[in-house]
Amino acid sequence: MKVRDAMTQPTLCCTADTNVGAAVELLWVRNFGMLPVVGNDRKLLGVVTDRDICIAMGTRNRLARELTVGEIAAQRVFTCTPDDEIHEALQTMAEKQVRRLPVVSREGVPQGVLSMGDIITHGDLNEWERCCELSSEEIIRSLKKIYGQKLSVIHTNTATA
């Protein structure tokens, strides 16, 4: 199965100068968790997630309309293409611990988004449909990698007298 068979399309994008309030509205109305950020050439520059926005709004003393997506968007992005095998995309998601991958053309223009929801919907979890090559075991292994416990290392300086 190819990514194109499971991805959500068309994708909704924003630009780096989109204000965060407008991005939140797009995410809310479309029930998305991530927006690809594109440049004037429509090529992918980064992504902004609902989590990025939540953290930015909780840690900055600015209104959403005063903050741009470009100020908070992740610029290190993992992608796949519509012609990639779904197994490869799922492996990327697991290894990079991301729940969504922008699907881009060879030129880097967003074509859609592949989410774990898309993977689960098209997996064999509903065996009576016999619709996909993705086994429930493969999906669960990937979910465990994505959601595996990540322990932060907190360094404290303890003064001794």
C-alpha positions as CSV (number, residue, x, y, z in Angstrom):
1,M,0.0,0.0,0.0
2,K,1.2,3.5,-0.9
3,V,1.0,6.5,1.4
4,R,-1.4,8.1,-1.1
5,D,-3.9,5.4,-0.3
6,A,-4.1,6.3,3.4
7,M,-3.2,10.0,3.7
8,T,-5.6,12.9,4.4
9,Q,-5.8,15.3,1.5
10,P,-5.9,17.9,0.4
11,T,-3.8,19.5,3.0
12,L,-4.5,22.9,4.5
13,C,-1.3,25.0,4.9
14,C,-0.4,28.4,6.4
15,T,2.6,30.7,6.0
16,A,5.2,31.8,8.5
17,D,3.4,35.2,8.8
18,T,0.0,33.7,9.6
19,N,-0.9,34.8,13.1
20,V,-1.3,32.1,15.7
21,G,-5.0,33.0,16.2
22,A,-5.8,32.3,12.6
23,A,-3.8,29.0,12.7
24,V,-5.8,27.9,15.8
25,E,-9.0,28.6,14.0
26,L,-7.9,26.5,11.0
27,L,-6.9,23.7,13.3
28,W,-10.2,23.9,15.2
29,V,-12.6,24.2,12.2
30,R,-10.9,21.4,10.3
31,N,-10.2,19.2,13.3
32,F,-6.5,19.0,12.4
33,G,-3.6,18.7,14.8
34,M,-0.9,20.0,12.5
35,L,-0.5,22.6,9.8
36,P,2.3,22.5,7.2
37,V,4.0,25.9,6.9
38,V,4.9,26.9,3.4
39,G,6.8,29.7,1.7
40,N,5.8,31.9,-1.3
41,D,6.8,29.0,-3.6
42,R,4.4,26.7,-1.7
43,K,7.3,24.5,-0.6
44,L,7.3,23.1,2.9
45,L,9.3,25.2,5.4
46,G,8.1,23.6,8.7
47,V,5.1,22.5,10.6
48,V,3.1,23.9,13.6
49,T,1.1,21.6,15.8
50,D,-1.7,22.2,18.3
51,R,0.9,21.3,21.0
52,D,3.4,23.9,19.7
53,I,0.7,26.6,19.9
54,C,-0.4,25.5,23.4
55,I,3.1,25.7,24.7
56,A,3.8,29.0,23.0
57,M,0.7,30.6,24.4
58,G,1.4,29.3,27.9
59,T,5.0,30.5,27.9
60,R,4.9,33.8,26.2
61,N,3.2,37.0,27.3
62,R,1.6,37.8,24.0
63,L,-1.8,37.5,22.4
64,A,-2.3,34.9,19.7
65,R,-2.9,37.6,17.1
66,E,0.5,39.2,17.9
67,L,2.5,36.0,17.5
68,T,3.3,34.5,14.1
69,V,3.4,30.8,13.2
70,G,7.0,31.4,12.0
71,E,8.0,32.2,15.5
72,I,6.9,28.8,16.9
73,A,6.9,26.4,14.0
74,A,9.2,23.4,14.0
75,Q,11.7,23.7,11.1
76,R,13.1,20.2,11.4
77,V,10.5,18.2,9.7
78,F,10.3,14.5,8.7
79,T,8.3,13.9,5.5
80,C,7.2,11.2,3.1
81,T,6.0,11.2,-0.5
82,P,2.6,9.9,-1.9
83,D,4.5,7.0,-3.6
84,D,6.3,5.8,-0.5
85,E,5.3,2.5,0.9
86,I,3.1,2.8,4.0
87,H,5.4,0.6,6.0
88,E,8.3,3.0,5.3
89,A,6.3,6.0,6.5
90,L,5.2,4.1,9.6
91,Q,8.8,3.2,10.3
92,T,9.8,6.9,10.0
93,M,7.0,7.9,12.4
94,A,8.1,5.3,14.9
95,E,11.9,6.1,14.7
96,K,11.4,9.9,14.8
97,Q,8.6,9.6,17.4
98,V,6.1,11.7,15.4
99,R,2.4,11.1,15.0
100,R,2.0,13.0,11.7
101,L,4.1,13.3,8.5
102,P,3.6,15.9,5.9
103,V,3.3,14.2,2.5
104,V,5.2,16.2,-0.1
105,S,5.8,16.0,-3.8
106,R,9.3,15.5,-5.1
107,E,9.6,19.3,-5.3
108,G,8.7,19.7,-1.6
109,V,5.1,20.9,-2.1
110,P,2.6,19.5,0.5
111,Q,0.2,17.0,-0.9
112,G,-1.5,15.9,2.3
113,V,-0.8,14.6,5.8
114,L,-0.3,11.0,7.0
115,S,-1.4,10.6,10.6
116,M,-1.4,7.7,13.0
117,G,-5.2,8.0,12.8
118,D,-4.9,7.3,9.0
119,I,-2.6,4.4,9.7
120,I,-5.0,2.9,12.2
121,T,-8.0,3.5,10.0
122,H,-6.3,1.6,7.2
123,G,-4.8,-1.2,9.3
124,D,-6.1,-4.7,9.8
125,L,-7.5,-3.8,13.2
126,N,-10.8,-4.4,11.5
127,E,-9.9,-7.8,10.1
128,W,-13.3,-8.4,8.6
129,E,-12.5,-5.7,6.0
130,R,-9.2,-7.4,4.9
131,C,-8.2,-4.0,3.4
132,C,-4.6,-3.5,4.2
133,E,-1.1,-4.9,4.4
134,L,-0.5,-3.2,7.8
135,S,-0.8,-5.6,10.6
136,S,-2.1,-4.6,14.0
137,E,1.1,-5.9,15.5
138,E,3.2,-3.5,13.3
139,I,0.9,-0.6,14.2
140,I,1.1,-1.4,17.9
141,R,4.9,-1.7,17.8
142,S,5.1,1.7,16.2
143,L,2.8,3.3,18.6
144,K,4.9,2.0,21.5
145,K,8.0,3.6,20.0
146,I,6.1,6.9,19.4
147,Y,4.5,7.1,22.8
148,G,7.4,5.4,24.7
149,Q,8.4,7.1,27.9
150,K,10.9,9.9,27.3
151,L,12.6,10.8,30.5
152,S,14.0,14.3,30.7
153,V,17.3,14.7,32.5
154,I,17.1,17.5,35.0
155,H,20.3,18.8,36.3
156,T,20.4,20.5,39.6
157,N,23.3,22.2,41.3
158,T,23.5,21.3,44.9
159,A,25.7,23.5,47.0
160,T,27.6,21.8,49.8
161,A,28.9,23.6,52.8
